[in-house]
């Protein structure tokens, strides 16, 4: 089997040799043998494992332990526990699918026209009362207001007062935040809904505008989840490849 030095394998993947050593240190790579002079010797197994690492670390999704799942997959493969790695990869794929389902369900909440609902209820709430009613912290409500998601009216005494329309808006925000949509994507959606109730909700919440200063992975959550699913399937195929060329004893 062909052998590689640290510098050769680093060049092959366009990374610094220290990165290769770091991967060894954090147990991302199979055990590396050394020559009599102490130099590390890498084989095709390490090359294939590095391919797996590069695929796995492409994902930007961090929520709900998704990144930790990827790390466990890589480490299991590095230890030669390929069946375990495949099992973990399939569990990871299922986790991504659940995130997709949750995101789609959150969008359906909006599509089911919470904003269009009309209510004859004229009851209003103070911030404390609303916090208790919706089981949200006062800090959460304050944060949403500071980020422009809420425009709350005030009484003559300066106290905030929330009406039924505010409650509908807050329910939308809560549903989308629970599914990891970013504040900026939710704000974009609410602003577009204020202009046109028939806006394409799915497209709007997943498509940042050109003039937005900071665009995070959660501004393109649906696209990012689809990409993560694709990457997970690639990881599964790569683990099978490694297992094939290095079958367990």
Residue, then its C-alpha position, 0 to 999 in steps of 0.5 A: x500500500x502506498x505511503x505518504x509523509x505528513x507534508x505529502x498528505x497535507x498537500x494532497x488535501x490543501x491543508x497545513x501539516x499541523x492540521x493533519x497532526x491536530x486531526x491525529x491528536x483529536x482522534x479523527x485519524x486511524x493510528x499512525x505508524x512511524x519510521x525509525x527516524x520518528x517520521x509519521x507514515x500515512x496510508x491510503x486508509x488515512x487518505x480515505x479517512x481525511x476525505x470523510x473528515x472533509x465531507x463531515x466538516x463541511x456542514x455548518x449546522x450546529x443546532x441540536x447536537x448535529x455537529x457532535x453527531x458528525x464528530x462521533x461518526x468520524x471518530x468511530x470510523x477512525x477507530x475502525x468501528x465502521x458498522x458503528x459509524x454507519x449506524x451513527x451516520x444513519x441516525x444523523x441522517x434521521x436527525x436532519x430529516x426531523x429538523x426538516x420536518x420541524x422547519x416545514x411544520x413551522x412554515x405551515x403554521x404561518x401558511x395556516x394564516x395566523x396573521x389572517x385570523x380575525x378575533x373579536x377578543x379585545x383583551x390586552x396584556x402587559x409584558x408580564x401577563x403575556x410572558x406568563x400566558x405564552x410561557x415566554x421569558x420577559x427577556x425573550x420578548x424584550x429581545x424580539x422587540x429590540x431586534x425589530x420583530x415586535x412594534x408594541x404599543x404603550x399606554x399613557x403611563x408608558x407601559x407596553x400593552x400587547x393585543x391579539x394581533x401582537x399575540x398572533x405575531x409572537x406565535x409565528x416568531x416562537x414557532x419559527x425560532x423553535x425550529x432554528x430560523x434566524x431572527x433576520x429571516x423571521x424579520x424579513x418574513x414579517x416585513x414582507x407579510x406586512x406588505x403582502x399577505x400572499x407572499x411566498x413564505x417558504x421562499x422568503x424565509x429561506x432567501x436573504x436579501x442582497x443588502x443584508x449585512x450578515x447572513x448566517x446558515x440559519x438564514x438559509x435553513x431549508x437549503x442548509x438542511x438539504x445540503x447537510x442531508x446530501x453530505x450525510x449520504x456522502x459520508x455513508x458512502x465514504x465509510x463503506x469505501x473505507x470498510x471495503x479497503x480496510x475490512x475489520x479483522 
